[in-house]
Amino acid sequence: MVNMSRRDFVKVTGTGLALATLPGFIRSGFAKDNPGDNPYAFYFQRFGIDEDMVSKVMAEALHYGGDYCDLFFQNKLSNSIRLQDNIVNSASTNVSLGVGIRVLKGNQTGYSFTEDISLASMKAAARTAASIASGAPKAAPQTFNATKLMNYYDTSVSWEDVGVKEKVEMLQAINDDVFKEDPRVVKSSVSFSDSENYILVANSEGGLSTDYQPMLRISVGCTAEEDGRRENNYFDYSARDDIRFLTPERLKRLPKEAVARTVKLFEATTPQAGEIPVVLAAGSSGILLHEAIGHGMEADFNRQGISVFSEMINKKVAEPFVNIVDNGMNPNVRGSINVDDEGVPSQETMLVEDGILRSYLHDRITAKHYGVETTGSGRRESFKHYPMPRMRNTYMTNGPHTFDEMIASVDYGIVAEQFTNGQVNIGPGDFTFYVKAGHLIEGGKITAPIKDVNIIGNGPEVLGRITMVANDMKMAEGGWTCGKNGQGVPVSMGLPSVLVSAITVGGRG
């Protein structure tokens, strides 16, 4: 391992695209391969800190009698490249480094952060966070115990060992394949991003957790033209993984799927407007579940009485064959985490079991309010933000029906397959979503493709109108970032095919 001061580290990693050629001192493997007697020694070295410094900062944070404090250290390295019509038109590298300090006192939260990880600067930030409290100082722990964690995204290759040239060649090959797929293609755009996020969370109860969090996203979009009419669409992948995820098969599928989705829109029609049965197709239709229902199950909205689910714990919200989970343990899936941003090990949380609402998603604050254990759902965008209850991978599990059964049961309706823009009022769960692509159902059979359809409804109402759930659950393959209170975090979602008896669909007439 290369010994390097924090000041020298910042100088080196702040040099733009040269980051892609840095030596192995920032590769992922060493964090796992050199535990020694101290399993978090690597992270202490990375941030230029030690137990004594952490203890002294906590003593400052607890000086005015706070009930609890935690320190969230983060170092994130990210790269992105975009190639459009055979030209790399953007490329960037970003490095962030800092610590967020939180103090809790009763129902109050004090929060401060600094990008200068020196003892003096951290103490100053701690005093700011501590100012919410007033009372006698509380003792800070002198030693810390490492939290035992599972690893749901084991990797062996650092993104920093993958050079810019290799990435550009990969994007160029995909771009070339887009134009080979169909002569009607007139424009192509291929983008790629990767990141490596290192975190260390220490709290005043003596707990300490660390994690290395990789991420990739690759997206292919294209525009095709036929008889003076243009259509566009895209396809993407995202995963907590390394370069091995991008197998030849996946790389070949990207342009094929993007072009196929695009040219299919030339055949698409628009359904009749009205309240009709809607089949939500397996996979990325889970975005509707995430937005219109999942947010309403985050405990802070319920604690504040904002969510329609605030008084629904242990009450029926759906049919008995409906089960919904939020899970941080799906291997290599975008929303998975080994540990949340409060240092709590990841877990699977059963939200709806056999149609009954069983749990909300909790962070430390809401868990204390409800007298329950945290669900490992305390997440934040960065060290500059405080944690709050957030989703990870939210999905419905398989049901007793089949896709063919539900299609056969519909005389006239639609299959919604690809969603893009949407708006949700989280309190009541009212939503509007734009269906980019799907199909008509006529006489119990799938017929013409459809496009440009708005669906309008209410999440909890739609949950109660689910009459069939198929046995074909899929997770979304692409990349989604969930926004809440100005913070974005990576998430994923999934769904088996489900039949909703009626949703308002905007179309003809």
ZAVEX-845896 format. One line per 3 residues: number of its first residue (from 1); their letters; for each residue x, y, z of C-alpha. Coordinates in nm, 3 decimals, padded with zeros to 5 digits. Each point is the difference from the previous one (the first is absolute). Example, Ala and Ser with C-alpha at 12.3 -4.5 7.8 and 13.67 -1.06 7.14 Angstrom:
<sites>
1) AS) 01.230:-00.450:00.780 ~ 00.137:00.344:-00.066
</sites>
This chain:
<sites>
1) MVN) 00.000:00.000:00.000 ~ 00.128:00.349:-00.082 ~ 00.028:00.232:00.299
4) MSR) -00.137:00.342:-00.091 ~ -00.115:00.293:00.211 ~ -00.353:00.128:-00.030
7) RDF) 00.131:00.327:-00.149 ~ 00.202:-00.186:-00.267 ~ -00.298:-00.229:-00.067
10) VKV) -00.226:00.296:-00.072 ~ 00.265:00.155:-00.227 ~ 00.033:-00.320:-00.203
13) TGT) -00.369:-00.083:-00.027 ~ -00.094:00.356:-00.088 ~ 00.179:-00.014:-00.336
16) GLA) -00.298:-00.071:-00.223 ~ 00.013:-00.283:-00.251 ~ 00.351:-00.098:00.110
19) LAT) -00.184:-00.181:00.279 ~ -00.066:-00.290:-00.235 ~ 00.369:-00.087:00.000
22) LPG) 00.064:00.016:00.373 ~ 00.194:-00.293:00.148 ~ -00.147:-00.277:00.205
25) FIR) -00.018:00.179:00.332 ~ -00.364:00.081:-00.069 ~ -00.111:-00.337:-00.132
28) SGF) -00.292:-00.173:00.170 ~ 00.159:-00.330:00.087 ~ 00.241:00.125:00.263
31) AKD) -00.280:00.105:00.230 ~ -00.105:-00.365:00.021 ~ 00.341:-00.164:-00.028
34) NPG) 00.181:00.177:00.285 ~ -00.225:-00.016:00.307 ~ 00.288:-00.079:00.242
37) DNP) -00.079:00.037:00.368 ~ -00.208:00.310:-00.070 ~ -00.267:-00.062:-00.266
40) YAF) -00.049:00.373:-00.059 ~ 00.369:00.102:-00.006 ~ -00.014:00.053:-00.377
43) YFQ) -00.281:00.252:00.034 ~ 00.175:00.183:00.284 ~ 00.306:00.028:-00.223
46) RFG) -00.206:00.111:-00.298 ~ -00.160:00.286:00.194 ~ 00.314:00.085:00.200
49) IDE) -00.167:-00.059:00.336 ~ 00.027:-00.232:00.300 ~ -00.216:-00.106:00.295
52) DMV) 00.138:00.276:00.220 ~ -00.100:00.270:-00.251 ~ -00.349:-00.145:-00.040
55) SKV) -00.041:-00.012:00.379 ~ 00.113:00.361:00.038 ~ -00.241:00.122:-00.267
58) MAE) -00.284:-00.191:00.166 ~ 00.088:00.154:00.336 ~ -00.041:00.341:-00.162
61) ALH) -00.333:-00.106:-00.157 ~ -00.130:-00.119:00.340 ~ 00.140:00.296:00.195
64) YGG) -00.341:00.160:00.044 ~ -00.183:-00.317:00.100 ~ -00.120:-00.149:-00.330
67) DYC) -00.163:-00.342:00.032 ~ 00.191:-00.152:-00.291 ~ 00.241:00.092:-00.276
70) DLF) 00.147:-00.162:-00.309 ~ 00.272:00.079:-00.251 ~ -00.041:-00.089:-00.367
73) FQN) 00.327:00.001:-00.196 ~ -00.022:-00.027:-00.379 ~ 00.242:-00.009:-00.292
76) KLS) -00.166:-00.039:-00.340 ~ 00.174:-00.023:-00.337 ~ -00.216:00.012:-00.311
79) NSI) 00.058:00.011:-00.375 ~ -00.232:00.051:-00.296 ~ 00.038:-00.006:-00.378
82) RLQ) -00.258:00.076:-00.268 ~ 00.038:-00.083:-00.367 ~ -00.244:00.140:-00.252
85) DNI) 00.008:-00.073:-00.374 ~ 00.357:-00.130:00.005 ~ 00.141:00.286:00.209
88) VNS) 00.079:00.012:00.373 ~ -00.185:00.320:00.086 ~ 00.044:-00.006:00.377
91) AST) 00.223:-00.162:00.260 ~ 00.043:00.081:00.365 ~ 00.153:-00.118:00.325
94) NVS) -00.114:00.104:00.345 ~ 00.156:-00.062:00.342 ~ -00.174:00.084:00.327
97) LGV) 00.141:-00.040:00.349 ~ -00.146:00.107:00.334 ~ -00.182:-00.083:00.321
100) GIR) -00.352:00.075:00.121 ~ -00.063:00.031:00.374 ~ -00.346:-00.050:00.148
103) VLK) -00.120:00.061:00.356 ~ -00.342:-00.112:00.125 ~ -00.172:00.151:00.303
106) GNQ) -00.357:-00.112:00.056 ~ -00.184:00.075:-00.323 ~ 00.263:00.248:-00.118
109) TGY) 00.282:-00.060:-00.248 ~ 00.317:00.203:-00.033 ~ 00.206:-00.057:-00.313
112) SFT) 00.322:00.140:-00.138 ~ 00.267:-00.114:-00.246 ~ 00.352:00.084:-00.107
115) EDI) 00.216:-00.087:-00.299 ~ 00.311:00.052:00.213 ~ 00.063:-00.319:00.196
118) SLA) 00.234:00.154:00.254 ~ -00.061:-00.021:00.373 ~ -00.051:00.374:00.035
121) SMK) -00.248:00.023:-00.287 ~ -00.196:-00.305:00.113 ~ -00.021:00.136:00.355
124) AAA) -00.134:00.331:-00.133 ~ -00.267:-00.183:-00.202 ~ -00.085:-00.212:00.306
127) RTA) -00.056:00.314:00.208 ~ -00.243:00.129:-00.262 ~ -00.199:-00.325:00.002
130) ASI) 00.007:-00.007:00.382 ~ -00.158:00.343:00.033 ~ -00.352:-00.146:00.001
133) ASG) 00.063:-00.147:00.347 ~ 00.034:00.165:00.339 ~ 00.123:-00.196:00.297
136) APK) 00.289:-00.179:00.160 ~ 00.260:-00.164:-00.228 ~ -00.034:-00.370:-00.075
139) AAP) 00.292:-00.236:-00.028 ~ 00.116:-00.115:-00.343 ~ 00.113:-00.359:-00.059
142) QTF) 00.376:-00.057:00.006 ~ -00.009:-00.319:-00.209 ~ -00.226:-00.125:-00.278
145) NAT) -00.133:-00.341:-00.100 ~ -00.023:-00.092:-00.367 ~ -00.347:-00.101:-00.119
148) KLM) -00.002:-00.340:-00.170 ~ -00.138:00.037:-00.350 ~ -00.086:-00.221:-00.296
151) NYY) 00.121:00.095:-00.349 ~ -00.267:00.023:-00.269 ~ 00.222:00.143:-00.273
154) DTS) 00.329:-00.183:00.007 ~ 00.239:00.138:-00.262 ~ 00.356:-00.071:-00.105
157) VSW) 00.079:00.279:-00.247 ~ 00.016:00.367:00.094 ~ -00.160:00.245:-00.240
160) EDV) 00.318:00.203:00.039 ~ 00.186:-00.284:-00.174 ~ -00.225:00.033:-00.307
163) GVK) 00.153:00.265:-00.226 ~ -00.179:00.269:-00.197 ~ 00.120:-00.150:-00.329
166) EKV) -00.163:-00.335:00.082 ~ -00.328:00.169:00.089 ~ -00.005:00.213:-00.315
169) EML) 00.069:-00.304:-00.220 ~ -00.289:-00.180:00.167 ~ -00.239:00.290:-00.061
172) QAI) 00.117:00.039:-00.360 ~ -00.070:-00.368:-00.073 ~ -00.351:00.036:00.145
175) NDD) -00.058:00.318:-00.201 ~ 00.105:-00.175:-00.322 ~ -00.237:-00.289:00.074
178) VFK) -00.291:00.241:00.050 ~ 00.032:00.122:-00.359 ~ 00.045:-00.356:-00.130
181) EDP) -00.323:-00.116:00.164 ~ -00.238:00.191:-00.227 ~ 00.047:00.236:-00.298
184) RVV) -00.264:00.234:00.144 ~ 00.226:00.099:00.292 ~ 00.123:00.358:-00.044
187) KSS) 00.142:00.086:00.343 ~ 00.163:-00.190:00.285 ~ 00.108:00.087:00.352
190) VSF) 00.197:-00.230:00.233 ~ 00.086:00.103:00.355 ~ 00.195:-00.177:00.272
193) SDS) 00.068:00.085:00.363 ~ 00.175:-00.181:00.282 ~ 00.071:00.085:00.361
196) ENY) 00.165:-00.132:00.313 ~ -00.137:00.119:00.333 ~ 00.190:-00.058:00.324
199) ILV) -00.185:00.068:00.327 ~ 00.076:-00.029:00.371 ~ -00.270:00.055:00.263
202) ANS) 00.085:00.031:00.370 ~ -00.252:00.071:00.275 ~ 00.002:00.096:00.367
205) EGG) -00.118:-00.349:00.098 ~ 00.340:-00.132:-00.107 ~ -00.116:-00.146:-00.332
208) LST) 00.206:00.027:-00.315 ~ -00.087:-00.114:-00.354 ~ 00.182:00.029:-00.331
211) DYQ) -00.095:-00.075:-00.358 ~ 00.135:00.014:-00.355 ~ -00.288:00.066:-00.242
214) PML) 00.064:-00.037:-00.376 ~ -00.247:00.110:-00.267 ~ -00.032:00.001:-00.377
217) RIS) -00.258:00.121:-00.246 ~ 00.003:-00.029:-00.377 ~ -00.277:00.140:-00.221
220) VGC) -00.064:-00.012:-00.374 ~ -00.249:00.228:-00.172 ~ -00.082:00.044:-00.365
223) TAE) -00.223:00.188:-00.242 ~ -00.146:-00.161:-00.312 ~ -00.176:00.163:-00.294
226) EDG) -00.267:-00.144:-00.232 ~ -00.198:00.198:-00.259 ~ 00.094:00.330:00.163
229) RRE) -00.106:-00.116:00.347 ~ 00.247:-00.046:00.284 ~ -00.012:-00.221:00.308
232) NNY) 00.248:-00.046:00.285 ~ 00.050:-00.240:00.288 ~ 00.275:-00.149:00.214
235) FDY) 00.119:-00.298:00.202 ~ 00.235:-00.008:00.298 ~ 00.165:-00.211:00.268
238) SAR) 00.109:00.092:00.349 ~ 00.158:-00.212:00.273 ~ 00.221:00.004:00.306
241) DDI) 00.275:-00.187:-00.178 ~ 00.331:00.025:-00.182 ~ 00.095:-00.026:-00.367
244) RFL) -00.075:-00.374:-00.001 ~ -00.372:00.085:-00.002 ~ 00.035:00.125:-00.358
247) TPE) 00.020:-00.338:-00.168 ~ 00.005:-00.027:-00.383 ~ -00.363:-00.115:00.014
250) RLK) -00.111:00.307:00.197 ~ 00.198:00.236:-00.220 ~ -00.160:-00.147:-00.315
253) RLP) -00.346:00.021:00.152 ~ 00.024:00.374:00.072 ~ -00.017:00.124:-00.362
256) KEA) -00.242:-00.274:-00.106 ~ -00.249:00.085:00.273 ~ 00.032:00.377:-00.043
259) VAR) -00.063:-00.018:-00.376 ~ -00.279:-00.258:00.028 ~ -00.184:00.216:00.254
262) TVK) 00.040:00.304:-00.224 ~ -00.114:-00.138:-00.336 ~ -00.294:-00.178:00.161
265) LFE) -00.148:00.343:00.075 ~ -00.060:00.053:-00.374 ~ -00.275:-00.263:00.027
268) ATT) -00.148:00.138:00.323 ~ -00.349:00.136:00.047 ~ -00.178:00.177:00.286
271) PQA) -00.272:-00.177:00.202 ~ -00.343:00.137:00.072 ~ -00.011:00.230:00.301
274) GEI) -00.183:-00.104:00.312 ~ 00.019:-00.219:00.309 ~ 00.111:-00.341:-00.125
277) PVV) 00.186:-00.309:00.125 ~ 00.378:00.040:-00.002 ~ 00.260:-00.277:00.012
280) LAA) 00.326:00.128:00.147 ~ 00.269:-00.206:-00.173 ~ 00.267:-00.177:00.204
283) GSS) 00.318:00.193:00.075 ~ 00.032:00.376:-00.031 ~ -00.373:00.058:00.054
286) GIL) 00.108:-00.025:00.362 ~ 00.070:00.374:-00.024 ~ -00.374:00.049:00.055
289) LHE) 00.021:-00.213:00.316 ~ 00.304:00.197:00.118 ~ -00.143:00.346:-00.060
292) AIG) -00.371:-00.032:00.066 ~ 00.015:-00.246:00.290 ~ 00.356:-00.041:00.130
295) HGM) 00.055:00.360:00.107 ~ -00.319:-00.015:00.203 ~ 00.156:-00.281:00.203
298) EAD) 00.305:00.202:00.104 ~ -00.043:00.056:00.372 ~ 00.074:00.373:00.013
301) FNR) -00.303:00.073:-00.219 ~ -00.211:-00.214:00.231 ~ 00.144:00.150:00.316
304) QGI) -00.099:00.342:-00.133 ~ -00.348:-00.125:-00.093 ~ 00.061:00.086:-00.367
307) SVF) -00.035:-00.350:-00.146 ~ -00.335:-00.163:-00.062 ~ 00.151:-00.311:00.166
310) SEM) 00.052:00.180:00.335 ~ -00.278:-00.192:00.177 ~ 00.019:-00.321:-00.203
313) INK) 00.253:-00.221:00.181 ~ -00.143:-00.354:00.032 ~ -00.295:00.094:-00.221
316) KVA) -00.095:-00.135:-00.343 ~ 00.132:00.206:-00.292 ~ -00.016:-00.259:-00.279
319) EPF) -00.116:-00.350:-00.092 ~ 00.156:-00.295:00.190 ~ 00.227:-00.095:-00.292
322) VNI) 00.175:00.342:00.008 ~ 00.338:00.009:00.179 ~ 00.239:00.298:-00.019
325) VDN) 00.355:00.014:00.132 ~ 00.277:00.255:00.012 ~ 00.331:-00.182:-00.010
328) GMN) 00.360:00.117:00.020 ~ 00.148:-00.348:-00.041 ~ -00.060:-00.085:-00.368
331) PNV) 00.346:-00.088:-00.140 ~ 00.147:00.273:-00.224 ~ -00.334:00.180:-00.045
334) RGS) 00.022:00.379:-00.023 ~ -00.188:00.077:00.323 ~ 00.178:-00.260:00.214
337) INV) 00.218:00.107:00.292 ~ 00.212:-00.203:00.242 ~ -00.068:00.260:00.269
340) DDE) -00.218:00.308:00.013 ~ 00.134:00.350:00.056 ~ -00.065:-00.025:00.374
343) GVP) 00.221:-00.308:00.026 ~ -00.285:-00.254:00.022 ~ 00.044:-00.330:-00.191
346) SQE) -00.224:-00.038:-00.302 ~ -00.310:-00.219:00.015 ~ -00.322:-00.097:-00.170
349) TML) -00.307:00.183:00.129 ~ -00.345:-00.148:-00.055 ~ -00.227:00.298:-00.062
352) VED) -00.318:-00.177:-00.110 ~ -00.052:-00.364:00.093 ~ -00.300:-00.190:-00.137
355) GIL) -00.169:00.333:-00.070 ~ 00.061:00.138:00.353 ~ 00.225:00.302:00.063
358) RSY) 00.263:-00.128:00.245 ~ 00.278:00.258:00.018 ~ 00.126:00.337:-00.106
361) LHD) 00.358:00.075:-00.106 ~ 00.189:00.136:00.301 ~ 00.315:00.190:00.079
364) RIT) 00.125:00.052:00.356 ~ -00.228:00.297:00.071 ~ -00.328:-00.153:-00.119
367) AKH) 00.081:-00.339:00.157 ~ 00.036:00.170:00.339 ~ -00.328:00.185:-00.053
370) YGV) -00.189:-00.321:-00.080 ~ 00.183:-00.215:00.257 ~ 00.132:-00.244:-00.263
373) ETT) 00.336:-00.100:-00.143 ~ 00.142:00.195:-00.292 ~ -00.042:-00.180:-00.333
376) GSG) 00.341:00.107:-00.131 ~ -00.167:00.262:-00.219 ~ 00.186:00.313:00.114
379) RRE) 00.153:00.133:-00.322 ~ 00.153:00.329:-00.116 ~ 00.132:00.142:-00.326
382) SFK) 00.342:00.089:00.140 ~ 00.189:00.117:00.310 ~ -00.160:00.341:-00.062
385) HYP) -00.346:-00.142:00.080 ~ -00.170:-00.151:00.304 ~ -00.154:-00.349:-00.026
388) MPR) -00.372:-00.068:-00.028 ~ -00.218:-00.307:-00.070 ~ 00.049:-00.099:-00.365
391) MRN) -00.078:-00.297:-00.222 ~ 00.266:-00.240:-00.131 ~ -00.141:-00.266:-00.239
394) TYM) -00.379:00.006:00.020 ~ -00.202:-00.273:-00.166 ~ -00.302:-00.225:00.013
397) TNG) 00.065:-00.374:00.027 ~ -00.150:-00.265:-00.226 ~ -00.370:-00.076:00.014
400) PHT) -00.220:-00.300:-00.089 ~ -00.100:00.103:-00.353 ~ 00.160:00.001:-00.345
403) FDE) 00.050:00.277:-00.253 ~ -00.210:-00.188:-00.258 ~ -00.286:-00.035:00.250
406) MIA) -00.020:00.372:00.065 ~ 00.019:00.093:-00.369 ~ -00.279:-00.250:-00.081
409) SVD) -00.219:00.157:00.270 ~ 00.007:00.351:-00.156 ~ -00.242:00.091:-00.278
412) YGI) 00.151:00.345:-00.061 ~ 00.298:00.151:00.178 ~ 00.371:00.063:-00.026
415) VAE) 00.333:-00.149:00.104 ~ 00.227:00.275:00.136 ~ 00.359:-00.103:-00.067
418) QFT) 00.228:00.303:00.011 ~ -00.044:00.303:00.224 ~ 00.180:00.333:-00.020
421) NGQ) -00.111:00.321:00.170 ~ -00.236:-00.003:00.295 ~ -00.133:00.221:00.278
424) VNI) -00.118:-00.117:00.340 ~ -00.159:00.177:00.294 ~ 00.154:-00.211:00.276
427) GPG) -00.261:00.078:00.267 ~ -00.316:-00.137:-00.165 ~ 00.197:-00.193:-00.265
430) DFT) -00.160:00.166:-00.304 ~ 00.210:-00.054:-00.311 ~ 00.037:00.072:-00.370
433) FYV) 00.239:-00.218:-00.203 ~ 00.103:00.007:-00.363 ~ 00.000:-00.340:-00.169
436) KAG) 00.264:00.012:-00.273 ~ -00.090:-00.338:-00.147 ~ -00.238:-00.290:00.045
439) HLI) -00.270:-00.198:-00.178 ~ -00.375:-00.008:-00.044 ~ -00.200:-00.293:00.137
442) EGG) -00.305:-00.078:-00.213 ~ -00.227:-00.299:00.047 ~ 00.242:-00.165:00.243
445) KIT) 00.297:00.029:-00.236 ~ 00.296:00.235:-00.035 ~ -00.031:00.194:-00.324
448) API) 00.149:00.331:-00.117 ~ 00.287:00.186:00.167 ~ -00.092:00.326:00.176
451) KDV) 00.198:00.310:00.093 ~ -00.031:00.344:00.161 ~ -00.263:-00.093:00.257
454) NII) -00.062:00.168:00.335 ~ -00.142:-00.200:00.288 ~ -00.156:00.180:00.294
457) GNG) -00.097:-00.145:00.335 ~ 00.060:-00.041:00.370 ~ 00.269:-00.237:00.130
460) PEV) -00.183:-00.148:00.299 ~ -00.317:-00.029:-00.212 ~ 00.191:-00.181:-00.275
463) LGR) 00.151:-00.231:00.263 ~ -00.352:-00.096:00.105 ~ -00.105:-00.052:-00.364
466) ITM) 00.266:-00.262:-00.077 ~ -00.204:-00.307:-00.091 ~ 00.275:-00.231:-00.134
469) VAN) 00.374:-00.038:00.065 ~ 00.207:-00.219:-00.232 ~ 00.296:-00.227:00.075
472) DMK) 00.251:00.184:-00.223 ~ 00.163:00.256:00.233 ~ 00.296:00.190:-00.149
475) MAE) 00.217:00.277:00.134 ~ 00.049:00.311:-00.212 ~ 00.328:-00.018:-00.188
478) GGW) 00.060:00.372:-00.034 ~ 00.112:00.282:00.223 ~ -00.237:00.200:00.215
481) TCG) 00.084:00.277:00.246 ~ -00.267:00.074:00.259 ~ -00.050:00.362:00.101
484) KNG) -00.131:00.105:00.339 ~ 00.037:00.331:00.184 ~ 00.272:00.106:-00.241
487) QGV) 00.206:-00.318:00.040 ~ 00.057:-00.267:-00.267 ~ 00.097:-00.361:00.076
490) PVS) 00.034:-00.302:-00.233 ~ -00.293:-00.241:00.015 ~ -00.154:-00.283:-00.191
493) MGL) -00.344:-00.152:-00.022 ~ -00.176:-00.301:-00.141 ~ -00.338:-00.153:-00.066
496) PSV) -00.163:-00.314:-00.127 ~ -00.269:00.069:-00.259 ~ -00.307:00.127:00.184
499) LVS) -00.353:00.074:-00.113 ~ -00.163:00.316:00.134 ~ -00.375:-00.011:-00.057
502) AIT) -00.020:00.369:-00.101 ~ 00.232:00.300:-00.044 ~ -00.084:00.322:-00.182
505) VGG) 00.182:00.000:-00.334 ~ 00.042:00.310:-00.214 ~ -00.035:-00.081:-00.369
508) RG) -00.241:00.054:-00.291 ~ -00.333:00.162:00.057
</sites>
